Amino acid sequence: TESFRKKAEWFRKGLAGPNPSSLEMVAIENVVTAWFELHDVQLKYPAGSTRESSVGRYIVQLRNSVQKRYDAAMKSLLLIQEKMPAIDEANRKHLRKKGKLVRFPDAVVS
């Protein structure tokens, strides 16, 4: 359990960067959760571990489904991290016009 906790924390820190927004943190949690699910399935059902066709098909579908969730979570995180500087800058410009500068999570894009 402790090694999983340490791995999750290491993973979060590696994905988060220096100053992650709350939206990035949600996306990071999705990636970490999906990674652990993928890792769990890969450990329980290594490729080619079953001989029965119905069980084998189910395991292949399970592995593919978990991989797709992980890929989608990672893609979402990368998209958020790619777009975040532009959103943050748009908020800064908007708030400068109003005379108050607020950090992104508290700001509103209009």
N, C-alpha and C positions, 0 to 999 in steps of 0.2 A: 504494500500500500504506500509506504513512504517513497519508494523509488518512482511509483507512478505520480505521486504528488510533486516530486522534484522534477520529473520529466515534463509535467504539465506547466510548472512554473518557468522552467527553462524555455519551453516552447512559447509561452505567452510573452516573455521578455524579448525573445528573438523576433517575434512578429510585431510587437507593439511599437518599437522605436522610442524616441525620447519623450514625446508628449502626445500620447494617443487621445483622441476624442472618445466620448462615451459610445458613439456609433462604431468606431473602430474596435473598441473593447467588446462590444456585442458580437461583431463579426469574428474577432479573434477567438472568443469562447466557442462559437460555432465551428471554427476550424479545429480547435483543440479537441472538442467533443467528437467530431467526425474522424479525426486522426486516430483517437483511441478506439473508436468503434471499428475502424478499418484494421487497425493493429490486432484487435481482439479476434476478428473474423479470420485474419490471415494466420494467427497462431492456432486457432481451433481447427481450421480447415485448410491446411496447406494445399497448394495446387496438386492435383492428381492423387489426393488422399482417399477418395472413395471410388469404389468399383461399381456400385449399383447405379443404374442409369437415372432412376427417378430422384434418388438422393443427390447424385452428382449434378443433375440439372438444377435442383434447388440450391445447392451450394454455389454453383456458378452464378445463378441469378442473385443470390445474396451478396456474393463478392462484388458483382457488377453494380448492384444497387448501392452498396456502401461506398464503393469507389466513386460513383457519380455524386453522392452526397458530399464526400470530401472535396471533389473537384469543384462542385458548385460553391461550397463554403469558401474555398481558397480564391476562386474567381471573384466572388462578392467582396472579399477582403481587399484583394488587389485593386478592384474597381474603386472602392471607397478610398483607399490610400492614394490612388491616382487622382481622384477628383477632389479630395479634401482640401488641398492648398487653394484651388480655385474657389471653392465654396467659402473657405475661411477669408480669402481676400475680398470676395464680394460682400461678405458681412462687414468686414472692416470699412470698406468704402461707404457702405450704406450707413453705418453707425457714425462715421466721421462727419457725414452730412448733418446728422442729428446732434452732433456735439458730444456724443458719448461713445466710448470704445469698450466693448464687452467681448470676452473670450467666446469662441465659437459655440459651445454647447448652450450658452445663455442667449445667443443672438438669433435673430430670425432673418431668413433670406426673403426679400420681397421682390 
